[in-house]
């Protein structure tokens, strides 16, 4: 099968999932064409049967901003026509799915569109009245729609009142490479424990809660905090650490491709987000035998089992999260048992092969769908 995959070129979330799906499909013999504004970070070097197509929105004097959605739709139509694509897999409802529908119209209805919903395209952007009609159209007119969690599927039905099947296909994780944790000597001297947080440092991630949990834990147990990522709340987080006198115990690393090395040195992963449609960062930590302490929100309860491989606490309850962290740090046997349970769950429940099987089945279903409410008319000449 010849498959186009459209995504953002991000370090986390949808960009990672889209790239990993594409690489897994290529390994199975499919021809994969990735479309994005820049090379996704997970697409390193050359991959057999994977092509990358840069999407560039050209400036025009009449436009206040370059129309990325139109440029994306044009690129999709061009790649689909010249490479004979069967399917365009859009990761995010807008602009990717809406652009794919335009490309399908430009090609006279020949291109099948599969849309994967990831989270903010539904819960934040999609729910905005300015975008809601277009998101609803993208969901209704796609040949197949998937969501990364049951929570997100249910939120989509609640918000958009669409009458169509949405299949839950969770994110997946591949077994991590064996890594010797040689960073502990400088991350945590004097046998201090290592707490870790990885995110895009946006308000929804509540990075100040991470620092508040750490602030409480360090008073009772020697530890260090590693903050991986970057974003609008980083400056406030750095200021908080300075103002509260523990900046020397916190390392802000910025964006990192090699998160495996950091997680291999970690004892506990903190994710006190306001919402998570799935929680891919949590899954990556679990795959490295790192217990996760997170908010009981969104799709996180579908990933983390409270009291088995991590802890889930009410949103904003930094006291409970700090106590959970201390429980694990003080009881090495419990922490290791949680870590082993976390890895077993990550590599079985969220294993790559069965989840990629689900995507292939979704593609097969899309190929057989013939009914659309939009009349495409004759094939353009």
C-alpha positions, 0 to 999 in steps of 0.5 A, spaced: 500 500 500 502 507 498 500 511 504 501 518 505 502 521 513 501 528 514 503 531 521 507 536 525 514 536 526 514 536 533 518 532 539 512 529 542 505 527 541 502 526 534 509 528 531 512 522 534 506 517 533 506 519 526 513 518 524 513 511 528 507 509 525 510 510 518 517 507 520 513 501 522 509 501 516 515 501 511 518 495 515 512 491 513 513 493 506 508 499 505 511 505 501 510 511 506 510 518 504 511 523 510 509 530 509 511 536 514 513 543 515 520 540 517 523 533 518 520 530 524 525 529 529 524 521 529 526 521 522 533 520 523 538 518 517 535 514 511 529 509 512 528 504 507 521 505 503 520 512 507 520 519 503 519 526 506 516 531 503 517 538 506 510 543 506 512 550 505 507 556 504 509 561 500 508 568 502 503 572 497 502 580 498 494 579 499 495 574 505 497 577 512 500 570 513 502 564 509 496 560 508 499 553 510 492 549 510 492 551 502 499 549 501 499 543 505 492 540 501 496 542 494 502 538 497 498 532 499 494 532 492 501 533 488 504 527 492 498 523 492 497 524 484 505 523 482 506 517 487 499 514 486 498 514 494 492 510 496 491 513 503 492 520 506 493 519 514 492 525 517 495 526 524 490 532 527 483 534 525 486 541 523 489 543 518 491 536 516 485 532 516 481 538 513 487 539 508 486 532 506 479 532 504 481 538 499 486 534 496 481 528 495 476 533 492 482 536 487 483 528 485 476 527 484 475 523 490 480 518 489 484 519 495 482 515 501 483 519 508 484 516 515 484 521 521 487 520 527 485 525 533 491 526 538 488 531 543 488 538 543 485 538 536 479 536 539 479 538 546 482 545 545 482 547 538 476 543 535 472 546 541 473 553 539 467 555 535 471 558 530 474 552 528 468 547 530 465 546 524 471 545 520 473 539 525 466 536 525 467 536 517 473 533 517 471 527 522 465 526 518 468 526 511 474 522 513 474 514 511 476 512 517 477 516 524 481 513 530 483 516 537 489 515 541 484 513 547 477 512 549 477 518 553 479 522 547 473 518 543 468 519 548 470 527 548 469 527 540 462 524 541 460 529 546 463 535 543 461 534 536 455 529 536 458 526 530 454 519 528 460 515 525 465 510 528 471 512 531 476 506 533 481 507 539 488 505 537 492 507 543 499 509 542 505 504 542 512 503 544 518 499 542 523 496 547 528 501 549 535 500 547 540 497 553 543 504 556 548 504 561 546 510 565 552 513 566 549 520 567 547 519 574 554 521 576 553 528 574 546 528 575 545 526 582 552 526 586 552 523 593 547 517 591 541 522 590 535 520 587 533 523 580 526 525 578 524 527 571 519 531 567 519 531 560 514 536 556 513 542 551 512 546 558 505 549 556 500 551 561 497 544 560 503 541 563 503 544 569 510 545 570 510 549 576 507 543 580 513 539 578 517 544 581 512 544 587 512 536 588 520 536 588 520 542 593 517 538 598 520 531 596 527 534 597 526 536 604 525 529 606 530 525 601 536 527 597 534 528 590 535 532 583 530 534 578 531 533 570 526 538 566 527 535 559 523 540 554 522 547 552 516 552 551 512 558 554 513 556 561 520 554 562 522 561 564 517 561 570 519 555 572 527 557 572 525 563 576 521 559 581 527 554 582 531 560 583 526 564 588 526 558 592 533 556 593 534 550 589 536 552 582 542 548 583 538 541 584 534 542 577 537 541 571 533 544 565 536 540 559 532 543 553 529 539 547 532 532 547 532 527 542 536 522 546 530 521 552 532 514 553 539 516 556 535 521 561 530 515 563 535 510 564 538 515 570 531 516 573 527 513 579 521 517 578 517 520 572 512 526 574 506 528 570 501 533 573 498 535 567 491 538 567 489 533 561 493 528 557 489 525 551 494 519 552 500 520 555 506 518 551 511 521 555 509 517 561 509 510 556 516 512 554 518 512 562 514 506 563 518 502 558 524 504 561 522 501 568 520 508 571 514 509 575 510 515 573 506 519 578 501 523 574 494 526 575 488 522 574 485 526 568 484 524 561 487 518 558 492 517 563 488 512 567 488 507 561 496 507 561 497 507 568 495 503 574 494 506 580 498 502 586 501 497 581 506 501 576 505 508 578 500 513 582 494 517 580 492 523 584 487 528 583 489 534 579 493 539 583 494 535 589 502 536 589 502 534 597 499 527 595 504 526 589 510 528 593 508 523 598 507 518 593 514 520 590 517 519 597 514 512 598 517 510 592 524 513 593 524 510 601 522 503 599 527 501 593 523 494 593 517 497 591 520 502 586 523 496 583 517 492 583 513 498 580 518 499 575 518 492 572 510 492 572 510 498 568 515 496 563 511 489 562 505 493 561 508 498 556 511 492 552 505 488 552 499 492 552 502 497 548 506 493 544 508 496 536 506 490 532 498 489 534 497 496 534 500 497 527 496 491 525 490 496 528 492 501 523 493 496 517 486 494 519 483 501 519 486 502 512 483 496 509 476 499 512 477 506 509 479 503 502 472 499 502 468 506 504 464 509 498 459 513 501 461 521 502 456 527 503 460 531 499 459 530 491 466 530 488 463 531 481 468 529 475 475 527 475 479 534 474 483 535 468 
